[in-house]
Amino acid sequence: MSQDETDQHPGGNGQDIAEEEQDAPNSPEQDVPMQTEEPDADAECSPVAEAHFFKDAACIEVARCSWDRPVRQNYLQGCRWSPDGTCVLTAVNNDGMHIVELPTDLYGKESVPEERPVDLLTSAVHVKEGGLVYDYAWYPGMNSGRPETCCWIASRQHEPIQLWDAFTGGLRCSYKGYDQFDEVEAALSLAFAPADRATIYGGYKKSIKCFDINVPGRETGSWRTKSTASCMAIASYMPDTILFGSWNRSISALDVRSGECLPVGNYAPENSHTAGVTWIGFAPDTEERFVTGARKDPKVLCWDVRKLTQPVQTLVRSCGTNQRIHLAFSPGGRWLISGDTRGILHAWNLHETDEAGRPKELLFPLHWDCLNGVSFHPHGPIMATASGQYHFPPSAANLDAEDGEPSAGEPAAKEPTKVENSLTLWWIGKGVFSEE
């Protein structure tokens, strides 16, 4: 990559930007993005017809970054494309947060040949942090042409919400939420307000708090909740309403103007999840639809905000883990995708139905291990997936101390699942396939 190209990507070395930040005064206004900043119009690509996604019933692997150290349990925890589509952010257990760049030859491509070599990617930015990362989110106005907007927020165990620089990997500032004992607590979920981009919402065990991104430090507002906010979502047309799920299976709608909470669904088996809710998100092409997912629950529930008493549809995936398995809508809202614990990608075409009236579903076996993260490129036929899960070590009680073989009279241990901890980029548009 040339120096000019490097300066345009948040995953580059950012030497010129780092030098400018060192020479500039150290003030919060220069460390955090301003809400008045808007992406350049030139940075937006023309939308791709989503009808061509998965049209060849194939996903072509174009790039991969792996963490093949099973002993360290370096499984990935989801992935998220940057809003400008130049790079992908992921969290790796026991190895912090990583940013990898989109290969430059894929910019503006209309098709990709099946025999294209798979690029082996390395992290362009690595935040070396231990501990469990609860949640992370890109700044919605992120644009590589404006370095001040290239940042993300993250919350990890025993730490406040932190704002990270996507060029340097440096910590810009922190936002601290306090509990009833006036001690700093960690946020379990994060969301940006879609209206002004300057408000951060954090979901906590018994509250939801908001922060001004331009004023690091203590929260500017707080709302008490009866349950833990394990995941959150805010629709652009309802900026004053926060939908949040909880580990006790409940889903609620919080009005930040009045502080009133309304229940979504109930605890009846057909109207709720069977375990803790771990994901919630709105469809981008409609003002009413959102979906929810839960841990160790095969159901994906589709809801309508005009009728919150029961879901309008139920989709099915395999989910046998306590980890969060992400779902993702395509930018135009035509597709909904999710992974499962078998490494299979589920792709539902929400604009086409089968004989039973359900969305047409395509299945793609992409990984050997749990497929926990999915993310669509914001304006191209490319998808990112993340794999891995916690694997319990074999019981030492069944092994002979000298040779490691099962002791006499003890059954052999079950063959362990193949470990695959990788971030993979897939081409899902038009492909050029060789004829055999």
Secondary structure per residue as TSV (DSSP state, phi and psi in degrees):
chain	resnum	aa	ss	phi	psi
A	1	M	-	360.0	133.6
A	2	S	-	-74.8	166.9
A	3	Q	H	-64.1	-37.0
A	4	D	H	-63.7	-40.4
A	5	E	H	-67.3	-38.0
A	6	T	H	-61.3	-38.5
A	7	D	T	-70.6	-14.1
A	8	Q	T	-94.1	-5.1
A	9	H	-	-121.6	133.9
A	10	P	T	-64.6	-19.9
A	11	G	T	-85.6	-3.1
A	12	G	S	-75.3	-178.5
A	13	N	-	-73.5	-23.9
A	14	G	-	59.8	35.9
A	15	Q	H	-64.7	-44.1
A	16	D	H	-63.2	-40.6
A	17	I	H	-66.7	-41.9
A	18	A	H	-61.6	-39.9
A	19	E	H	-66.6	-38.2
A	20	E	H	-65.6	-38.5
A	21	E	H	-68.0	-32.4
A	22	Q	H	-70.0	-35.6
A	23	D	H	-77.3	-25.8
A	24	A	S	-79.1	153.8
A	25	P	-	-61.0	145.3
A	26	N	-	-86.5	89.9
A	27	S	-	-128.0	151.3
A	28	P	H	-58.9	-32.8
A	29	E	H	-63.4	-27.0
A	30	Q	H	-94.8	-12.4
A	31	D	H	-92.6	-21.2
A	32	V	S	-120.5	149.9
A	33	P	-	-71.6	142.9
A	34	M	-	-85.8	147.5
A	35	Q	T	-70.5	-13.5
A	36	T	T	-82.2	-10.6
A	37	E	-	-74.6	133.4
A	38	E	-	-122.6	147.6
A	39	P	-	-62.6	149.6
A	40	D	-	-65.7	141.4
A	41	A	G	-64.6	-31.5
A	42	D	G	-68.0	-21.5
A	43	A	G	-75.7	-17.6
A	44	E	-	-81.8	131.2
A	45	C	-	-92.6	156.4
A	46	S	-	-65.3	139.6
A	47	P	-	-64.9	146.1
A	48	V	-	-94.5	139.2
A	49	A	-	-65.4	112.8
A	50	E	G	-72.1	-9.1
A	51	A	G	-64.6	-21.3
A	52	H	G	-88.5	-7.4
A	53	F	T	-63.9	134.2
A	54	F	T	58.4	19.1
A	55	K	T	-65.0	-34.9
A	56	D	T	-86.1	10.2
A	57	A	S	53.3	41.4
A	58	A	-	-152.6	152.3
A	59	C	-	-120.0	122.3
A	60	I	E	-95.9	118.4
A	61	E	E	-70.9	126.2
A	62	V	E	-116.5	-23.1
A	63	A	E	-159.9	153.6
A	64	R	E	-152.3	144.3
A	65	C	E	-134.1	125.3
A	66	S	E	-121.7	153.1
A	67	W	-	-124.4	80.6
A	68	D	-	-90.7	65.4
A	69	R	-	-132.1	81.1
A	70	P	G	-57.7	-31.2
A	71	V	G	-63.5	-33.7
A	72	R	G	-86.6	-4.0
A	73	Q	T	55.3	52.3
A	74	N	-	-86.7	54.1
A	75	Y	-	-77.3	150.5
A	76	L	E	-84.6	156.8
A	77	Q	E	-124.7	73.1
A	78	G	E	76.4	-180.0
A	79	C	E	-158.0	153.4
A	80	R	E	-144.7	125.8
A	81	W	E	-68.2	145.0
A	82	S	-	-68.5	152.3
A	83	P	T	-58.8	-25.5
A	84	D	T	-94.5	-1.9
A	85	G	S	78.5	12.5
A	86	T	S	-86.0	-20.5
A	87	C	E	-157.8	169.2
A	88	V	E	-122.8	137.6
A	89	L	E	-107.5	135.8
A	90	T	E	-144.0	158.5
A	91	A	E	-112.4	135.5
A	92	V	E	-118.0	127.0
A	93	N	T	-58.8	131.2
A	94	N	T	64.5	14.6
A	95	D	S	-144.7	20.1
A	96	G	-	73.0	-150.6
A	97	M	E	-116.8	144.6
A	98	H	E	-131.2	147.2
A	99	I	E	-120.7	128.5
A	100	V	E	-120.4	148.5
A	101	E	E	-95.7	151.1
A	102	L	-	-70.6	128.7
A	103	P	-	-53.9	135.4
A	104	T	G	-64.6	-27.0
A	105	D	G	-72.6	-9.1
A	106	L	G	-91.2	-7.3
A	107	Y	T	-67.5	126.5
A	108	G	T	73.6	10.6
A	109	K	-	-71.9	142.6
A	110	E	S	-100.3	-23.6
A	111	S	E	-155.0	161.3
A	112	V	E	-132.8	130.0
A	113	P	E	-71.4	148.0
A	114	E	T	-62.2	-32.3
A	115	E	T	-85.9	6.5
A	116	R	-	-57.9	131.4
A	117	P	-	-62.1	145.6
A	118	V	-	-82.1	123.0
A	119	D	E	-73.8	131.6
A	120	L	E	-94.2	108.7
A	121	L	-	-89.7	153.3
A	122	T	-	-123.0	157.9
A	123	S	-	-68.9	125.0
A	124	A	S	-78.8	-31.8
A	125	V	E	-135.2	133.9
A	126	H	E	-134.9	116.8
A	127	V	E	-94.6	104.8
A	128	K	-	-80.3	96.8
A	129	E	-	-135.7	137.6
A	130	G	-	-89.8	178.7
A	131	G	S	88.6	166.3
A	132	L	-	-83.4	127.9
A	133	V	E	-89.3	118.4
A	134	Y	E	-78.1	-45.7
A	135	D	E	-161.8	160.6
A	136	Y	E	-155.2	156.5
A	137	A	E	-157.4	139.7
A	138	W	E	-72.7	150.9
A	139	Y	-	-65.5	126.0
A	140	P	T	-60.6	-28.2
A	141	G	T	-92.8	19.7
A	142	M	-	-59.8	128.5
A	143	N	-	-144.9	122.5
A	144	S	T	-62.3	-22.7
A	145	G	T	-74.6	-11.2
A	146	R	S	-126.4	93.5
A	147	P	G	-54.8	-30.8
A	148	E	G	-65.2	-22.0
A	149	T	G	-90.6	-7.1
A	150	C	-	-85.9	89.8
A	151	C	E	-160.0	165.8
A	152	W	E	-144.4	159.9
A	153	I	E	-108.8	150.8
A	154	A	E	-148.5	150.6
A	155	S	E	-127.4	131.1
A	156	R	E	-133.8	169.5
A	157	Q	T	-56.9	131.1
A	158	H	T	65.3	18.3
A	159	E	S	-129.9	156.4
A	160	P	-	-75.3	176.6
A	161	I	E	-67.5	133.1
A	162	Q	E	-124.4	140.9
A	163	L	E	-103.5	122.5
A	164	W	E	-113.2	144.0
A	165	D	E	-83.9	127.0
A	166	A	T	-82.1	-8.7
A	167	F	T	-89.7	-45.6
A	168	T	T	-104.0	-18.0
A	169	G	-	75.6	11.2
A	170	G	-	-86.8	155.5
A	171	L	E	-80.8	123.0
A	172	R	E	-86.2	-49.4
A	173	C	E	-168.2	175.9
A	174	S	E	-132.0	153.4
A	175	Y	E	-125.9	118.8
A	176	K	E	-106.7	121.8
A	177	G	E	-100.0	136.9
A	178	Y	E	-113.3	144.8
A	179	D	-	-89.7	-169.9
A	180	Q	T	-68.3	-15.7
A	181	F	T	-97.5	11.8
A	182	D	S	59.6	36.9
A	183	E	-	-113.8	145.9
A	184	V	E	-67.3	131.5
A	185	E	E	-123.8	158.4
A	186	A	-	-87.7	139.2
A	187	A	-	-77.2	139.2
A	188	L	S	-94.5	-16.8
A	189	S	E	-149.6	156.4
A	190	L	E	-136.7	151.0
A	191	A	E	-160.4	144.2
A	192	F	E	-93.8	144.4
A	193	A	-	-70.0	125.8
A	194	P	T	-72.5	-19.3
A	195	A	T	-75.7	-51.5
A	196	D	T	-111.0	-10.5
A	197	R	S	61.2	2.6
A	198	A	-	-105.4	-1.3
A	199	T	E	-112.8	129.3
A	200	I	E	-106.8	132.7
A	201	Y	E	-109.2	135.1
A	202	G	E	-120.3	132.2
A	203	G	E	-96.3	127.1
A	204	Y	-	-120.2	-177.5
A	205	K	S	-62.8	-39.5
A	206	K	S	-134.3	22.3
A	207	S	E	-163.9	164.6
A	208	I	E	-122.8	129.6
A	209	K	E	-120.7	152.6
A	210	C	E	-121.2	152.1
A	211	F	E	-136.0	146.8
A	212	D	E	-87.7	120.4
A	213	I	T	-63.2	-24.5
A	214	N	T	-87.3	-3.5
A	215	V	S	-129.6	84.3
A	216	P	-	-59.6	155.1
A	217	G	E	122.7	-139.5
A	218	R	E	-73.3	158.3
A	219	E	-	-64.8	152.9
A	220	T	S	-98.5	-11.4
A	221	G	E	-162.4	158.0
A	222	S	E	-153.5	142.2
A	223	W	E	-129.3	127.8
A	224	R	E	-73.9	140.6
A	225	T	-	-128.9	154.8
A	226	K	S	-82.4	-15.9
A	227	S	S	-137.0	165.1
A	228	T	-	-71.4	135.2
A	229	A	-	-89.4	86.5
A	230	S	-	-79.0	-20.1
A	231	C	E	-156.1	154.0
A	232	M	E	-142.3	158.1
A	233	A	E	-154.6	144.9
A	234	I	-	-132.1	130.1
A	235	A	-	-88.7	144.8
A	236	S	T	-63.8	-29.7
A	237	Y	T	-84.8	-10.0
A	238	M	-	-129.4	65.7
A	239	P	T	-66.9	-13.8
A	240	D	T	-99.2	6.8
A	241	T	E	-121.0	126.4
A	242	I	E	-111.0	122.5
A	243	L	E	-93.3	129.8
A	244	F	E	-139.9	144.0
A	245	G	E	-104.3	165.2
A	246	S	-	-136.9	160.9
A	247	W	T	-68.5	-14.3
A	248	N	T	-90.9	16.6
A	249	R	S	83.4	-6.5
A	250	S	-	-83.1	154.6
A	251	I	E	-127.9	134.9
A	252	S	E	-136.0	157.6
A	253	A	E	-118.1	119.3
A	254	L	E	-104.6	126.4
A	255	D	E	-93.1	112.1
A	256	V	T	-72.9	-13.3
A	257	R	T	-77.9	-41.8
A	258	S	T	-104.7	-18.6
A	259	G	-	81.2	5.2
A	260	E	-	-78.9	139.4
A	261	C	E	-113.3	130.4
A	262	L	E	-113.7	137.9
A	263	P	E	-75.3	148.4
A	264	V	E	-113.5	118.4
A	265	G	S	69.9	-159.3
A	266	N	-	-152.7	-169.3
A	267	Y	S	-91.1	9.1
A	268	A	S	-66.8	142.7
A	269	P	G	-55.1	-36.1
A	270	E	G	-81.1	-11.4
A	271	N	G	-117.6	15.1
A	272	S	S	-158.0	172.9
A	273	H	-	-86.0	161.4
A	274	T	S	-94.3	-2.5
A	275	A	S	-151.2	-174.8
A	276	G	-	-59.5	136.1
A	277	V	E	-78.5	128.3
A	278	T	E	-121.3	-8.9
A	279	W	E	-149.6	139.9
A	280	I	E	-149.4	138.2
A	281	G	E	-161.4	150.0
A	282	F	E	-93.4	146.4
A	283	A	-	-74.7	137.4
A	284	P	T	-78.0	-14.4
A	285	D	T	-101.7	5.6
A	286	T	-	-143.7	159.1
A	287	E	S	-98.9	4.1
A	288	E	S	-123.2	-27.4
A	289	R	E	-93.0	137.7
A	290	F	E	-145.6	160.5
A	291	V	E	-129.3	156.6
A	292	T	E	-135.2	151.8
A	293	G	E	-138.8	158.3
A	294	A	E	-138.5	163.7
A	295	R	T	-79.0	144.0
A	296	K	T	48.4	41.0
A	297	D	-	-141.9	119.9
A	298	P	-	-73.6	-10.7
A	299	K	E	-82.8	137.3
A	300	V	E	-113.0	113.3
A	301	L	E	-95.3	130.9
A	302	C	E	-103.9	129.7
A	303	W	E	-122.1	161.2
A	304	D	E	-124.7	127.7
A	305	V	T	-65.4	-16.3
A	306	R	T	-82.8	-9.4
A	307	K	B	-147.4	88.1
A	308	L	T	-89.5	3.6
A	309	T	T	-76.8	-29.3
A	310	Q	S	-154.3	152.5
A	311	P	-	-70.0	151.9
A	312	V	S	-87.3	-17.1
A	313	Q	E	-161.2	152.4
A	314	T	E	-127.5	124.3
A	315	L	E	-106.3	164.2
A	316	V	E	-128.8	136.9
A	317	R	-	-140.7	169.4
A	318	S	-	-93.5	120.8
A	319	C	-	-140.7	96.4
A	320	G	-	-115.6	30.3
A	321	T	S	-133.4	156.3
A	322	N	S	-81.9	-9.7
A	323	Q	S	-70.5	157.2
A	324	R	-	-75.7	122.2
A	325	I	-	-106.3	116.0
A	326	H	-	-73.2	156.1
A	327	L	E	-120.5	160.7
A	328	A	E	-152.4	136.4
A	329	F	E	-92.1	145.1
A	330	S	-	-68.1	158.2
A	331	P	T	-55.4	-33.8
A	332	G	T	-91.4	-3.3
A	333	G	S	83.5	7.5
A	334	R	S	-75.7	-33.6
A	335	W	E	-117.2	143.9
A	336	L	E	-122.9	127.9
A	337	I	E	-125.2	155.2
A	338	S	E	-157.5	149.5
A	339	G	-	-91.8	-176.3
A	340	D	-	-149.8	177.7
A	341	T	T	-73.2	-9.6
A	342	R	T	-92.1	-2.1
A	343	G	S	84.6	15.6
A	344	I	E	-98.9	136.5
A	345	L	E	-91.1	129.0
A	346	H	E	-101.3	124.5
A	347	A	E	-122.9	113.7
A	348	W	E	-102.7	126.1
A	349	N	E	-87.3	105.2
A	350	L	E	-76.1	-8.4
A	351	H	E	-101.5	-0.1
A	352	E	E	-134.4	144.2
A	353	T	E	-123.8	157.6
A	354	D	-	-91.5	-169.1
A	355	E	T	-62.9	-29.3
A	356	A	T	-86.7	1.5
A	357	G	S	84.7	7.8
A	358	R	S	-92.5	155.5
A	359	P	E	-59.0	138.9
A	360	K	E	-63.2	134.4
A	361	E	E	-117.7	135.7
A	362	L	E	-116.0	142.6
A	363	L	E	-119.0	134.0
A	364	F	E	-132.1	113.1
A	365	P	E	-76.2	101.1
A	366	L	-	-104.2	-28.1
A	367	H	-	-132.9	157.7
A	368	W	S	-81.9	-24.0
A	369	D	S	-115.2	-175.5
A	370	C	-	-58.2	128.8
A	371	L	E	-94.6	97.6
A	372	N	E	-99.9	-17.4
A	373	G	E	-127.7	136.1
A	374	V	E	-138.8	143.9
A	375	S	E	-158.6	129.9
A	376	F	E	-84.7	141.4
A	377	H	-	-61.2	140.3
A	378	P	T	-65.7	-24.2
A	379	H	T	-152.2	41.4
A	380	G	S	-158.6	161.2
A	381	P	S	-81.4	58.0
A	382	I	E	-131.8	142.7
A	383	M	E	-130.7	144.0
A	384	A	E	-111.8	139.7
A	385	T	E	-130.7	150.1
A	386	A	E	-126.2	141.3
A	387	S	E	-130.8	164.6
A	388	G	-	120.6	158.0
A	389	Q	-	-160.6	169.0
A	390	Y	-	-72.3	130.3
A	391	H	-	-113.8	123.4
A	392	F	-	-70.4	134.2
A	393	P	-	-68.4	152.6
A	394	P	-	-61.9	144.7
A	395	S	-	-65.7	126.2
A	396	A	G	-71.7	-16.7
A	397	A	G	-69.0	-24.4
A	398	N	G	-90.0	-1.4
A	399	L	B	-107.7	142.0
A	400	D	-	-71.3	136.9
A	401	A	T	-64.0	-28.3
A	402	E	T	-88.3	-51.4
A	403	D	T	-109.6	-0.4
A	404	G	-	74.5	7.7
A	405	E	-	-88.5	156.7
A	406	P	B	-57.6	139.1
A	407	S	-	-66.3	157.3
A	408	A	T	-59.7	134.1
A	409	G	T	85.2	-6.2
A	410	E	-	-101.0	139.3
A	411	P	-	-70.5	150.0
A	412	A	-	-66.0	143.9
A	413	A	-	-67.5	150.1
A	414	K	-	-64.9	139.6
A	415	E	-	-61.6	126.8
A	416	P	-	-68.3	152.5
A	417	T	-	-68.4	143.3
A	418	K	-	-65.2	129.5
A	419	V	-	-87.4	130.3
A	420	E	-	-142.1	108.4
A	421	N	-	-111.8	97.8
A	422	S	E	-147.6	151.9
A	423	L	E	-108.7	120.5
A	424	T	E	-125.7	139.3
A	425	L	E	-106.2	135.3
A	426	W	E	-125.6	138.8
A	427	W	E	-88.5	124.0
A	428	I	-	-119.2	10.3
A	429	G	S	-94.5	-148.8
A	430	K	E	-67.2	132.3
A	431	G	E	-117.9	158.2
A	432	V	E	-111.5	109.9
A	433	F	-	-106.4	136.0
A	434	S	-	-77.8	143.8
A	435	E	-	-90.7	134.0
A	436	E	-	-89.8	360.0
